[in-house]
């Protein structure tokens, strides 16, 4: 059995990872934005990169990071930026015509 947390909360990720049962983390833009809002911070590109890197390091396994772009070319570019953040990042694409075009690439 594998356990994946659906969160962007670093405290939760670190706690479960310390138990030795965490396989990875699934995130999405809404979850990351929620973490910043709870801290009273505005989410920036730099903040997103730093947060996803911290999540990937804490998780110690695959971490999904979802694109927000709507067109295939933009999804590919955004996906490459996300994947470059950390080796554990797995890019998530929407199952739309544009998402499938991006997935092919």
Buried (B, 14 or more C-beta within 10 A) or exposed (E): EEEBBEBBBBEBBBEBBEEEEBBBBBBBBEBBBBBBEEEEEEBEEEBBBEBBBBBBBBBBBBBBBBBEBEEBEBBBBBBEBBEEBBEBBBBBBBEEEBBEBBBEE
